[in-house]
Amino acid sequence: MKSLGFLSCLAALLSSNVTAAARIDSANRQIKMAVGARTNGSWDSAPAPAPAPARPGSYLETQDGYAASTSTATGSSAQAQIDGVLTTSSGIGGPARIELPLDAISSAAFGSADVEQIIASANGEFTVLSHRDFPSVSVRIKQLYSPRPASQLREHEVDPDAFCDPTVTSWSGYIDTAYGGKSLWFYFFESRSNPAKDPVILWTNGGPGCSSSLGLFMELGPCRVPERGGKLTPGPPINGTKWHAQSWTNRANVFFIDQPVGVGYSYSKTDQKVYTTEEAAKDVYAFLRVFFSAFDRFKKNEFYMAGESYGGRYIPIFASEVADRNHDVERKALKAGKQVDHDQLINLKGVLIGNGLTDVSKQISGYYDMTCTRRGGVEPILSIETCKRMHTYVPVCREQLGKHCVESYNPDLCDLWLAKCSDEIEAPYFYTGQNPYNIKDDCKSGLEPNLCYDVTDDIRKYLDRDDVRELVGAASKDQIGKFASCNNDVASGFSRMLDMAHDNGFNVAGLLERGIKALVYVGTLDWICNFNGNFEWVKTLDWSGSQSFSEAKNYEWVVDGEKAGRTQSGGGLTWVTVYEAGHMVPYDQPDAALAMLNRWIDGQDL
């Protein structure tokens, strides 16, 4: 079977395993037994169609490779105290290194300066952060930009060093792992409102294999790359980007991370690959611990993990990793009869899943609903003959995927049924040529590599520019090659590992049981991870608050006097649909997406 590329939810069901397709013919007898006499169609498996100015600080690097203070830590005795806390890895001119957490002596040596100020004093160069609890992980980080006082800029003047949003402080860098030589890229934008008190959100796009630059520059980030022929919106122009008024940074400090390795600006020196979400979760957790140890002013802020599409798999697992490691810290302290060290905890309060793939076996039925009935909100798209065949396979696929991929995991049979069900239930839609991310769109931009949107090509070209790479600190083309919005090799690797086949609803239920709330939102025009399929796993979720959720009123919610969608909430779980939005809700309905975020974080009814 040929892969249809990096189509997020599609990567789960349209498995790129050639071996799976090859086994279909030999397994037809077993499939016929399962299907029985419910179909008279052909059993041949049809191939799928190809589808800065630095923040003031008091520490400067000296010829000895250490930090010297211009105010509170002068002289050889102070320098000796700083030794071991801040050094360079390669002598004069090398990146500064800070080991975390700072002990009492180190803190005294740094005086009034904090780690952030030391990073800022590097004037756009990377500082390397390490952590005693994670010896194999370090973080290369630079201050990407810090707003200049208005008095330093003439009226209407644009700071040439600004990136994306000239009104906030931003950071960028790499999460480096000693094992495998992996380097994961990230951006961090502070809130436009109140960074000290606003929540921190980690955002990842899906794929698997797609860069979170799509989320940053196309959906919810503080700036957007103008679509070809598009006009700039009100606000300051910033190095080829345009101001995004409905950014989620209006309400929160937001990370955008390119993961796993091989995605976006991320790379590996040893060709080490990550093809399971559980392995990716460990890298993300280590990064969070290092970051919050360095940027301790955010440590007590509420923390949320958010993702889109394959994020329906990523986020439940990433959040479970955080919750379980928090639990380990608490149990260890309890056994030792000590107070819990809250500096080791991550203040996880909730998760957001947008148009996600969370439970393949339950979501499979949504494809029939969206294309063959009016339950998708539009007229049926496929022929009656095609729909009849699809309808036959829906219960069979739910049963067989649930049995072999979830209940009693059998990788060979799970793989086989993923391939067969994708052929029978998903492939017919792709033959139409319609946009899988918005059933009202005819995909004029092409499915690969533009994912049906011109702006994805604009983003790719922008981030592939040498001057942009240099500005943000990303590795050069000579080192990691051209920028790609999505990496098909990563998608294929996850598919070979059957990573998408798991029931991640169990993890969502586990988070809810631990007081971590969840928001599941879906654009009603999305086909690939549609609202019908998503509600199938949501309504069957089993946790102590399930009755509260099932008995809650399902009603229309309103933004600026207009009906925005439907919502239902109970037991810590909130379900939201967004009208006239496809797969990427913040792109299609930015006002509704921001209103949804604000109300949910504040604990209000939508």
C-alpha positions in Angstrom: 0.0 0.0 0.0 1.3 3.4 -0.9 1.4 6.0 1.8 -0.7 9.1 1.5 1.9 11.1 3.2 1.8 13.0 6.4 -2.0 13.4 6.7 -2.1 13.4 10.5 -5.1 11.1 11.4 -4.7 9.6 8.0 -1.3 8.3 8.9 -2.9 6.1 11.4 -5.4 4.4 9.3 -3.8 4.6 5.9 -0.7 2.7 7.1 2.3 3.1 4.9 3.4 -0.5 5.6 4.0 -2.2 2.3 4.2 -5.5 4.2 0.7 -5.0 5.5 -0.7 -4.7 2.0 1.3 -7.7 0.8 -0.3 -9.8 3.5 -3.8 -8.9 2.6 -4.2 -11.4 -0.2 -3.0 -14.2 2.0 -5.3 -13.2 4.8 -8.5 -12.7 2.8 -9.9 -16.0 4.0 -9.7 -14.7 7.6 -11.2 -11.4 6.6 -14.0 -13.1 4.7 -14.8 -15.1 7.8 -15.1 -11.9 9.9 -17.1 -10.0 7.3 -19.3 -13.1 6.5 -21.9 -12.6 3.9 -22.3 -8.9 4.5 -20.6 -7.9 1.3 -20.6 -9.1 -2.3 -17.9 -6.7 -3.4 -14.4 -7.4 -4.7 -11.8 -8.5 -2.1 -8.9 -7.0 -4.0 -7.2 -4.3 -2.0 -7.3 -1.2 -4.1 -4.0 0.9 -3.8 -4.5 4.2 -2.2 -4.2 7.2 -4.5 -1.1 9.4 -4.3 -2.3 11.9 -2.6 18.0 41.0 19.6 18.5 43.3 21.8 19.5 41.6 25.0 17.6 41.9 28.3 19.8 43.8 30.7 22.1 41.5 32.7 25.2 41.9 34.8 27.2 39.0 33.6 29.6 39.0 30.7 31.9 36.2 29.4 35.5 36.7 30.2 38.7 35.4 28.6 38.8 32.8 31.3 35.5 31.3 30.1 33.6 32.3 33.2 31.0 34.9 34.1 32.1 38.0 35.8 29.7 40.5 37.5 30.0 44.2 36.9 28.3 45.0 40.1 28.0 42.3 42.8 30.5 39.6 42.0 34.0 41.0 41.3 37.4 39.7 42.1 39.0 36.3 42.2 37.0 35.0 45.2 33.7 35.6 43.5 35.1 34.2 40.3 36.0 31.0 42.1 32.5 30.7 43.4 31.1 31.0 39.9 33.5 28.4 38.5 31.6 25.2 37.8 28.3 27.0 37.6 28.9 29.0 34.4 31.6 27.8 32.0 32.2 27.5 28.3 32.4 24.2 26.5 35.1 25.2 24.0 37.1 27.9 25.6 37.0 31.5 24.5 33.9 32.1 22.4 32.2 28.9 23.2 28.6 28.7 24.5 28.2 29.4 28.2 27.0 26.5 30.3 24.9 26.6 33.4 24.2 23.5 35.6 20.8 23.4 37.2 19.3 23.6 39.7 21.5 26.4 41.2 22.6 25.6 44.7 23.0 28.2 47.5 26.6 28.9 46.7 25.9 29.3 43.0 22.9 31.6 43.6 25.0 33.8 45.9 27.7 33.9 43.3 25.3 35.2 40.7 24.0 37.9 43.0 20.9 39.6 41.7 21.2 38.2 38.2 19.0 35.2 37.4 19.5 32.5 34.7 17.3 34.4 32.2 19.5 37.5 32.6 22.6 35.5 32.0 21.1 34.0 28.8 20.1 37.4 27.7 23.6 38.8 28.2 24.9 36.4 25.6 23.5 38.9 23.0 21.8 36.4 20.7 24.2 33.5 21.2 23.2 30.2 22.7 23.6 29.3 26.4 23.7 25.6 27.3 21.5 24.5 30.3 22.1 21.2 31.9 20.4 19.5 34.9 21.8 17.2 37.5 18.7 15.0 37.4 19.0 14.6 33.6 22.7 14.2 32.8 22.1 13.1 29.2 19.9 16.1 28.3 20.8 19.7 27.8 19.1 22.8 26.3 20.7 25.3 24.0 18.7 28.5 24.4 19.0 32.1 23.2 16.9 35.1 23.8 15.4 35.6 20.4 14.0 39.0 21.1 13.2 41.4 23.9 11.1 44.5 23.3 13.0 47.8 23.1 11.6 50.7 25.1 9.4 52.9 23.0 11.7 55.8 23.7 14.4 54.0 21.7 12.3 53.7 18.6 11.0 56.5 16.4 7.3 56.6 15.7 6.2 53.8 13.3 9.9 52.5 13.2 10.3 48.7 13.1 13.1 47.1 15.1 15.2 45.2 12.4 16.1 42.6 15.0 12.4 41.8 15.9 11.1 38.4 15.2 7.4 37.5 14.8 6.1 39.7 17.7 8.0 42.8 18.7 5.9 43.4 21.7 7.0 40.3 23.7 10.1 38.6 24.8 10.8 35.4 22.9 13.3 32.5 23.1 14.4 29.7 20.8 16.8 26.8 20.9 17.4 23.1 20.8 16.8 20.3 23.3 19.9 18.1 22.9 20.2 14.5 24.1 23.5 12.7 24.5 21.8 9.4 23.6 21.4 9.3 19.8 22.6 12.9 19.3 19.1 14.2 19.0 18.3 17.9 18.8 14.7 19.1 19.0 13.8 22.6 18.0 11.5 25.0 20.0 10.2 28.5 20.1 8.9 30.1 23.3 6.8 33.3 23.2 5.9 35.1 26.4 2.3 36.3 26.9 1.2 39.7 25.6 -0.9 40.2 28.7 0.8 39.1 32.0 3.7 36.6 31.5 4.3 36.3 35.2 0.8 35.0 35.9 -0.6 33.7 32.6 -0.5 30.0 31.9 2.2 28.2 30.0 1.1 26.1 27.0 3.1 23.6 25.1 1.8 23.2 21.6 2.7 20.4 19.1 1.3 19.7 15.6 0.7 16.2 14.5 1.6 14.1 11.5 3.3 12.3 12.9 6.2 14.2 11.4 4.8 17.7 10.9 6.5 20.8 12.3 4.8 23.0 14.9 5.8 25.9 12.7 2.4 25.2 11.1 0.7 26.0 14.4 2.9 29.0 15.0 2.7 30.7 11.6 -0.6 29.5 10.3 -2.9 29.0 13.3 -2.3 30.3 16.9 1.1 32.0 17.1 1.7 35.7 17.5 2.5 36.2 13.8 1.6 34.6 10.5 3.4 34.3 7.2 1.3 36.2 4.7 -0.4 33.9 2.2 0.5 34.6 -1.4 -1.3 37.7 -2.5 -2.6 38.3 1.0 -2.7 41.7 2.6 -1.0 42.6 5.9 -3.4 42.9 8.8 -3.2 45.9 11.2 -0.1 45.8 13.3 3.6 46.2 12.9 5.3 44.2 10.0 8.0 42.0 11.4 10.7 40.5 9.2 8.4 39.0 6.6 5.7 38.0 9.0 2.4 39.8 9.9 0.8 40.5 13.3 -1.8 38.0 14.4 -4.3 39.7 16.6 -6.1 36.4 17.7 -2.9 34.7 18.9 -3.1 32.4 21.9 -0.2 34.4 23.3 -2.9 37.0 24.1 -3.7 34.7 27.0 -0.7 32.5 27.6 3.0 31.9 27.3 3.3 29.4 24.5 5.9 26.8 23.4 6.0 25.5 19.9 8.1 22.4 19.6 9.3 20.4 16.6 9.2 16.8 17.6 10.1 14.0 17.3 13.6 14.2 15.9 13.7 14.8 12.1 10.7 17.2 12.2 11.1 20.9 11.1 14.5 22.3 12.3 15.0 19.2 14.6 17.8 16.8 13.6 20.1 14.0 14.7 23.8 13.8 14.4 23.7 10.0 14.3 20.6 9.4 12.3 18.9 8.3 15.5 15.1 8.1 15.0 12.2 8.1 17.4 9.2 6.2 16.1 7.0 5.8 19.2 5.1 8.4 21.2 6.3 7.0 24.5 9.9 7.5 23.6 9.2 11.1 22.4 7.4 11.8 25.7 10.6 11.2 27.7 12.5 13.8 25.7 9.7 16.4 26.2 9.5 15.7 29.9 13.2 16.2 30.4 13.1 19.5 28.5 10.3 20.8 30.6 12.2 20.0 33.8 15.3 21.8 32.6 13.3 24.8 31.3 11.2 25.4 34.4 14.4 25.0 36.5 16.0 27.8 34.6 12.9 30.0 34.1 11.6 29.5 37.6 9.3 32.5 37.4 7.0 30.3 35.3 7.2 27.3 37.7 4.1 28.1 39.6 2.1 29.1 36.5 -0.6 26.8 35.4 0.8 24.5 32.7 -1.2 23.0 29.8 -0.3 20.6 27.0 -2.0 21.1 23.6 -1.9 19.4 20.3 -3.7 18.9 17.0 -4.4 15.9 14.8 -1.8 13.2 15.8 -1.7 15.4 18.9 -4.6 13.2 19.9 -2.0 10.5 20.5 0.9 12.7 21.5 -0.8 14.8 24.2 -2.4 12.1 26.3 0.9 10.2 26.4 3.1 13.4 27.0 0.7 14.5 29.8 0.7 11.0 31.4 4.5 11.1 31.4 4.4 14.4 33.3 1.7 13.2 35.7 3.5 9.9 36.4 6.8 11.6 37.1 5.1 14.0 39.4 3.7 11.0 41.2 7.2 9.4 41.5 8.5 12.6 43.1 5.7 12.7 45.6 6.0 9.0 46.5 9.7 9.2 46.9 9.3 12.1 49.4 6.6 10.2 51.2 8.7 7.1 51.6 11.6 9.1 52.9 9.4 11.0 55.3 10.3 14.4 53.7 8.4 17.3 52.3 7.8 17.2 48.6 10.2 19.3 46.6 7.8 21.3 44.5 10.6 22.5 42.4 10.7 19.0 40.9 7.0 19.1 40.0 5.4 20.4 36.8 2.2 22.2 37.5 0.1 20.4 34.9 -3.5 21.5 35.0 -5.0 20.4 31.7 -4.7 19.1 28.1 -6.2 20.3 24.9 -6.8 18.0 21.9 -7.8 19.6 18.6 -9.3 17.5 15.8 -7.3 14.6 17.2 -6.6 11.0 16.5 -7.1 9.3 19.9 -8.8 5.9 19.4 -8.6 4.5 15.9 -11.0 1.6 16.5 -13.8 4.0 17.6 -13.1 6.9 15.2 -13.3 4.7 12.1 -17.0 5.0 11.9 -16.9 8.8 11.5 -15.6 8.5 7.9 -18.9 6.9 6.8 -21.0 9.5 8.7 -19.1 12.4 7.2 -19.3 11.2 3.6 -22.4 9.1 3.3 -24.9 10.9 5.6 -26.0 14.4 6.6 -24.6 13.8 10.0 -21.5 15.5 8.7 -23.5 18.7 8.2 -23.2 18.6 4.4 -24.9 16.6 1.6 -23.5 13.0 1.1 -20.4 13.1 -1.0 -20.0 9.5 -2.1 -22.2 7.3 -4.3 -24.8 5.0 -2.7 -23.0 2.0 -4.0 -19.7 3.1 -2.4 -21.5 4.0 0.8 -23.2 0.6 1.0 -19.8 -1.1 0.9 -18.4 1.3 3.5 -21.3 0.7 5.7 -20.7 -3.1 5.7 -17.1 -2.6 6.8 -17.7 -0.1 9.6 -18.8 -2.6 12.3 -16.3 -5.2 11.1 -13.4 -2.7 11.3 -14.5 -1.4 14.7 -14.6 -5.0 16.0 -11.4 -6.2 14.4 -9.3 -3.0 15.2 -10.6 -3.1 18.7 -9.8 -6.7 19.1 -6.3 -6.9 17.5 -5.0 -3.3 18.1 -6.4 -2.7 21.6 -7.9 -5.6 23.6 -5.4 -8.3 22.8 -2.6 -6.6 20.8 -1.5 -8.7 17.8 0.8 -6.5 15.7 0.4 -8.6 12.5 -3.4 -8.7 12.6 -3.6 -5.1 13.7 -1.4 -4.0 10.9 -3.4 -6.1 8.4 -6.7 -4.7 9.5 -5.5 -1.1 9.5 -4.5 -1.5 5.9 -7.7 -3.3 4.9 -10.0 -0.8 6.7 -8.2 2.2 5.2 -8.7 0.8 1.8 -12.4 0.1 2.3 -13.5 3.1 4.5 -11.0 6.0 3.9 -9.6 5.6 0.4 -12.9 6.3 -1.4 -12.9 9.9 -0.1 -9.4 10.5 -1.5 -10.5 9.5 -5.0 -12.8 12.5 -4.9 -9.8 14.9 -4.8 -11.5 16.9 -2.0 -9.5 18.5 0.8 -9.4 16.0 3.7 -9.0 18.9 6.1 -12.1 20.7 4.9 -14.8 18.9 3.1 -16.1 22.1 1.5 -12.7 22.8 -0.2 -11.5 21.2 -3.5 -7.7 21.2 -2.6 -6.5 23.4 -5.4 -3.1 23.7 -3.8 -2.5 20.0 -3.9 -2.3 17.5 -1.2 1.5 16.9 -1.2 3.5 18.8 -0.1 1.1 21.7 0.5 -1.6 19.8 2.4 -4.2 21.7 0.3 -3.1 25.1 1.6 -0.8 27.6 -0.2 0.3 29.1 3.1 2.1 25.9 4.1 4.4 26.4 1.1 4.8 30.1 2.1 5.9 29.0 5.6 8.3 26.4 4.2 10.0 28.9 1.9 10.2 31.5 4.7 11.8 29.1 7.2 14.2 27.8 4.6 15.7 31.3 4.1 19.3 31.5 5.3 18.6 34.9 7.0 15.7 33.5 8.9 17.7 30.5 10.1 20.4 32.8 11.3 18.0 35.1 13.0 16.3 32.3 15.0 19.4 30.2 15.6 18.4 27.1 13.6 20.9 24.8 12.0 22.0 25.6 8.5 20.9 23.8 5.3 24.4 22.4 5.0 23.9 20.7 8.4 20.3 19.5 8.2 19.1 20.1 4.7 16.1 22.1 3.4 13.2 22.9 5.7 10.1 20.7 5.2 6.8 21.3 6.9 6.3 17.5 7.2 8.7 14.5 7.1 7.3 11.4 5.4 10.1 9.2 6.8 8.9 10.0 10.3 5.3 9.3 9.4 6.3 6.0 7.8 8.5 5.0 10.9 5.6 5.6 13.3 3.3 3.6 11.0 5.7 0.7 10.9 5.7 0.7 14.7 1.8 0.8 14.7 2.2 3.7 17.1 -1.2 5.1 16.0 -3.1 1.9 16.9 -3.4 2.4 20.6 -6.4 3.5 22.6 -5.3 6.8 24.1 -8.7 7.5 25.6 -7.5 5.4 28.6 -4.8 8.0 29.2 -7.3 10.9 29.0 -9.5 9.1 31.6 -6.4 8.6 33.8 -5.6 12.3 33.6 -9.2 13.3 34.5 -9.1 10.9 37.5 -6.1 12.9 38.7 -7.8 16.3 38.5 -6.2 17.2 35.2 -9.0 18.7 33.0 -9.4 18.0 29.3 -10.7 20.0 26.3 -11.5 18.1 23.1 -12.4 20.5 20.3 -13.2 19.7 16.7 -14.0 21.7 13.6 -17.2 20.4 12.0 -15.8 20.6 8.4 -12.8 18.3 9.0 -13.0 14.9 7.4 -9.6 13.4 8.4 -10.2 13.6 12.2 -13.9 14.5 12.2 -16.2 15.4 15.0 -18.4 12.3 14.5 -15.5 10.0 15.0 -14.1 12.0 17.9 -17.3 12.0 19.8 -17.4 8.2 19.5 -14.4 7.9 21.9 -15.4 10.8 24.0 -18.9 9.5 24.8 -17.6 6.1 25.8 -14.8 7.3 28.0 -14.8 5.5 31.3 -13.9 7.5 34.4 -15.5 8.5 37.7 -16.9 11.7 36.1 -18.5 10.0 33.0 -22.0 10.2 34.4 -21.6 13.9 35.1 -20.5 14.4 31.5 -23.2 12.2 29.9 -25.9 14.0 31.8 -24.6 17.5 31.0 -26.5 19.7 28.6 -25.3 19.8 25.0 -25.9 23.4 23.8 -24.8 26.0 21.3 -22.1 28.4 22.4 -21.8 32.0 21.1 -19.0 34.3 20.2 -19.7 38.0 19.5 -23.4 37.3 19.1 -22.8 34.5 16.6 -23.3 30.8 17.1 -19.9 29.2 17.2 -20.6 25.5 17.7 -21.9 23.1 20.3 -20.4 22.2 23.7 -20.9 19.8 26.6 -19.0 19.7 29.9 -18.9 17.5 33.0 -16.5 15.7 35.2 -13.5 17.8 34.1 -14.1 17.0 30.4 -15.2 19.6 27.9 -16.4 18.7 24.4 -16.5 21.5 21.8 -17.4 21.7 18.1 -16.6 24.7 16.0 -18.8 25.6 13.1 -17.3 26.4 9.7 -13.9 25.2 10.8 -11.9 22.4 9.4 -8.9 20.4 10.7 -7.1 23.6 11.9 -9.6 25.4 14.0 -7.5 28.4 14.9 -6.8 29.0 11.2 -10.4 28.9 10.1 -12.0 30.4 13.1 -9.4 32.4 15.1 -11.9 34.5 17.2 -13.8 31.4 18.3 -10.6 29.5 19.0 -9.3 32.2 21.3 -12.6 32.7 23.0 -12.8 29.0 23.6 -9.3 29.0 25.1 -10.0 31.9 27.4 -13.3 30.6 28.8 -11.9 27.1 29.3 -8.8 28.2 31.1 -10.9 30.6 33.3 -13.2 27.7 34.2 -16.2 29.4 32.6 -19.0 27.8 30.6 -18.4 28.3 27.0 
